[in-house]
Amino acid sequence: MRITRRTLLMGAGAGAVSVLLASCTPDPEPTPTPTPTRDPQPQPGVPEPSARLRSSWTTDPFSYGAVSFTPVGVLAETRSLLARPVGDRVFFAGEATDADEPGTMRGAIRSGARAADEVEDVAASGERIAVIGAGLAGATVAARLVAADMQVTVFEARDRIGGRIHSVTDDAWPMPVQLGAWLFSAADDDLLRRMESWDIGVIDLTGTQWRGPEGDVEPVDAQPLEDAIAAAQAGPEDIAVTEALTSAGGDPDDPSTAALLAYLATATGADATDLSSWFPPALPPDPVAGEAVDETVDAADDDALQGARDDLTPLVEDALDGVKVSLSSPISRLAYDDTGVSVRLGTGEALSFDRVIVTVPLGVLQEQDLEFDPPLPFSNRNAIGALGMGRIETIWLQFDEAFWDADAAIWHAVGADVGIRTWINLRPATGENILVGIVGGAAAEEFAALDDTEALESAMESLAIYAS
Ligand SMILES: Cc1cc2nc3c(=O)[nH]c(=O)nc-3n(C[C@H](O)[C@H](O)[C@H](O)COP(=O)(O)OP(=O)(O)OC[C@H]3O[C@@H](n4cnc5c(N)ncnc54)[C@H](O)[C@@H]3O)c2cc1C
């Protein structure tokens, strides 16, 4: 069953209904881009798109960024300190709390399952449980605790579920626009199974193209980067990925290497100057460099890059089926003691529960938009401050006709001084003239600061090297 807004309201218990009525707030999440106030500067060979949509996670008050990352000098175990329950009353989930696969949908699901185990160890059936956040982690933990006969209420600040999964369906687009997560590797079998059960289509993103201002250049090999990181891991202290490269004789400013690092930033949200070599992020899945598009990706190639063709919301809806969900209900304060937890809404109303699971993004904890009384233990607070919140932004452009001849799915700009260095070409996989620009780290921060016309101009400038 799909959960519509109506069923969400009907599914809420008496207490939660009053929450729903009392806490309607404006929705500050990423919204469709309004029509620019002036026309963008034309670019030779690049027509103005017929539709465009961009994200704004950097400034989103319910995430303050895109994904968490492990900064240089910080131990991966820090995530376990962030996840450590407080007094068997306050529990934590969310991608940032997963030490193995942070910053991913898989990490969010794993964290929700881990938090459910922790709560089930100490809670009895019938207890009243609050879950803060209706993203993948919150939905996963809520589903598990409802199945264990607990009375669960999920409080979500936005007027929609899904959090950093945000599929926008709009008549102007032939397929949902994914403003948040939508890419994964063929190894994500649990995710793929869930998607299959909801008829969510998957597309293979096959082939890479590395292009400079003068035309195509040799594909960039990630092996030297991996070797440099491996060498740095034997060192006496953690160094940044860029430093690891330099120590191994590489040059982070070399145009090809810089293009690879820009791609890395689109997955981590951080620049290589900030990323730990001891706890490096997984390199983004490999779109099978150099293969022709009509060659199918080898099913055994676990690294092959794939994307969602359809709306991803059912992934979260499925888990929340039958759970009380209170939308537009930002929680501003949690008070806890040995006997229970009091959850205060933005409206000032407070509700009592036996336990609470906090799944809000790391950025929200860092901004202290959620107050804890008493303050969290030093270990949790230290972890919140030590981990990094990365920036990723995306822009989707649809064209009446393809102006490019490239048939690879992933495009990397090499040596071109452009705002967006990574593009996904959806034409080979879907037949639609859609290009998706992705930026991470400082480039994402710069992109987020542009107004809509400037952002479109930056995108069109970045695409000029692909105009045939
Ligand atoms: C642009 C972008 C691209 C990404 N691409 C990929 C990808 O391709 N593949 C991949 O695997 N992962 C990707 N990710 C990461 C993935 O989206 C996340 O790891 C995952 O969705 C996080 O789930 P979560 O439940 O931990 O957090 P969230 O989904 O953020 O859920 C937390 C919820 O808490 C709510 N909240 C915040 N503050 C409050 C409050 N005060 N009160 C109540 N509720 C509150 C939020 O609104 C949100 O709904 C991407 C993320 C972004 C932003």
The ligand as an SDF file (V2000), in Angstrom:
LIG
                    3D

 53 58  0  0  0  0  0  0  0  0999 V2000
   22.4580   14.9960   -3.4330 C   0  0  0  0  0  0  0  0  0  0  0  0
   22.6210   13.6550   -2.7880 C   0  0  0  0  0  0  0  0  0  0  0  0
   22.9740   12.5720   -3.5570 C   0  0  0  0  0  0  0  0  0  0  0  0
   23.1270   11.3240   -2.9540 C   0  0  0  0  0  0  0  0  0  0  0  0
   23.4170   10.2840   -3.7600 N   0  0  0  0  0  0  0  0  0  0  0  0
   23.4350    9.0370   -3.2400 C   0  0  0  0  0  0  0  0  0  0  0  0
   23.5370    7.9340   -4.0950 C   0  0  0  0  0  0  0  0  0  0  0  0
   23.5610    8.0980   -5.3210 O   0  0  0  0  0  0  0  0  0  0  0  0
   23.5860    6.6930   -3.5400 N   0  0  0  0  0  0  0  0  0  0  0  0
   23.4840    6.4960   -2.1760 C   0  0  0  0  0  0  0  0  0  0  0  0
   23.5200    5.3410   -1.7170 O   0  0  0  0  0  0  0  0  0  0  0  0
   23.3360    7.5490   -1.3320 N   0  0  0  0  0  0  0  0  0  0  0  0
   23.3100    8.8060   -1.8440 C   0  0  0  0  0  0  0  0  0  0  0  0
   23.1050    9.8750   -1.0220 N   0  0  0  0  0  0  0  0  0  0  0  0
   23.0530    9.6370    0.4260 C   0  0  0  0  0  0  0  0  0  0  0  0
   21.6840    9.1160    0.8830 C   0  0  0  0  0  0  0  0  0  0  0  0
   20.6710    9.9530    0.3850 O   0  0  0  0  0  0  0  0  0  0  0  0
   21.6600    9.1640    2.4100 C   0  0  0  0  0  0  0  0  0  0  0  0
   22.7580    8.4420    2.9400 O   0  0  0  0  0  0  0  0  0  0  0  0
   20.3880    8.5560    3.0070 C   0  0  0  0  0  0  0  0  0  0  0  0
   19.2370    8.8510    2.2540 O   0  0  0  0  0  0  0  0  0  0  0  0
   20.2720    9.1150    4.4230 C   0  0  0  0  0  0  0  0  0  0  0  0
   19.1480    8.5810    5.0710 O   0  0  0  0  0  0  0  0  0  0  0  0
   18.9080    8.9750    6.6050 P   0  0  0  0  0  0  0  0  0  0  0  0
   17.6500    8.3390    7.0070 O   0  0  0  0  0  0  0  0  0  0  0  0
   20.1490    8.7010    7.3700 O   0  0  0  0  0  0  0  0  0  0  0  0
   18.7770   10.5650    6.5860 O   0  0  0  0  0  0  0  0  0  0  0  0
   17.6400   11.4680    5.9230 P   0  0  0  0  0  0  0  0  0  0  0  0
   17.1330   10.8430    4.6800 O   0  0  0  0  0  0  0  0  0  0  0  0
   18.2010   12.8330    5.8120 O   0  0  0  0  0  0  0  0  0  0  0  0
   16.4740   11.4260    6.9970 O   0  0  0  0  0  0  0  0  0  0  0  0
   16.5030   12.2260    8.1460 C   0  0  0  0  0  0  0  0  0  0  0  0
   15.1540   12.9020    8.2540 C   0  0  0  0  0  0  0  0  0  0  0  0
   15.1590   13.7290    9.4350 O   0  0  0  0  0  0  0  0  0  0  0  0
   14.3590   14.8610    9.1510 C   0  0  0  0  0  0  0  0  0  0  0  0
   14.6600   15.9210   10.1150 N   0  0  0  0  0  0  0  0  0  0  0  0
   15.7120   16.7700   10.1580 C   0  0  0  0  0  0  0  0  0  0  0  0
   15.6230   17.5670   11.2170 N   0  0  0  0  0  0  0  0  0  0  0  0
   14.4920   17.2230   11.8840 C   0  0  0  0  0  0  0  0  0  0  0  0
   13.8580   17.6850   13.0750 C   0  0  0  0  0  0  0  0  0  0  0  0
   14.3690   18.6700   13.8130 N   0  0  0  0  0  0  0  0  0  0  0  0
   12.6900   17.1050   13.4450 N   0  0  0  0  0  0  0  0  0  0  0  0
   12.1300   16.0980   12.7080 C   0  0  0  0  0  0  0  0  0  0  0  0
   12.6990   15.6280   11.5750 N   0  0  0  0  0  0  0  0  0  0  0  0
   13.8700   16.1730   11.1740 C   0  0  0  0  0  0  0  0  0  0  0  0
   14.7520   15.2130    7.7320 C   0  0  0  0  0  0  0  0  0  0  0  0
   13.7970   16.0510    7.1220 O   0  0  0  0  0  0  0  0  0  0  0  0
   14.8540   13.8260    7.0940 C   0  0  0  0  0  0  0  0  0  0  0  0
   13.6300   13.4480    6.4830 O   0  0  0  0  0  0  0  0  0  0  0  0
   22.9400   11.1470   -1.5750 C   0  0  0  0  0  0  0  0  0  0  0  0
   22.5600   12.2420   -0.7970 C   0  0  0  0  0  0  0  0  0  0  0  0
   22.3990   13.4860   -1.3860 C   0  0  0  0  0  0  0  0  0  0  0  0
   21.9490   14.6390   -0.5530 C   0  0  0  0  0  0  0  0  0  0  0  0
  1  2  1  0
  2  3  1  0
  2 52  2  0
  3  4  2  0
  4  5  1  0
  4 50  1  0
  5  6  2  0
  6  7  1  0
  6 13  1  0
  7  8  2  0
  7  9  1  0
  9 10  1  0
 10 11  2  0
 10 12  1  0
 12 13  2  0
 13 14  1  0
 14 15  1  0
 14 50  1  0
 15 16  1  0
 16 17  1  0
 16 18  1  0
 18 19  1  0
 18 20  1  0
 20 21  1  0
 20 22  1  0
 22 23  1  0
 23 24  1  0
 24 25  2  0
 24 26  1  0
 24 27  1  0
 27 28  1  0
 28 29  2  0
 28 30  1  0
 28 31  1  0
 31 32  1  0
 32 33  1  0
 33 34  1  0
 33 48  1  0
 34 35  1  0
 35 36  1  0
 35 46  1  0
 36 37  1  0
 36 45  1  0
 37 38  2  0
 38 39  1  0
 39 40  1  0
 39 45  2  0
 40 41  1  0
 40 42  2  0
 42 43  1  0
 43 44  2  0
 44 45  1  0
 46 47  1  0
 46 48  1  0
 48 49  1  0
 50 51  2  0
 51 52  1  0
 52 53  1  0
M  END
$$$$
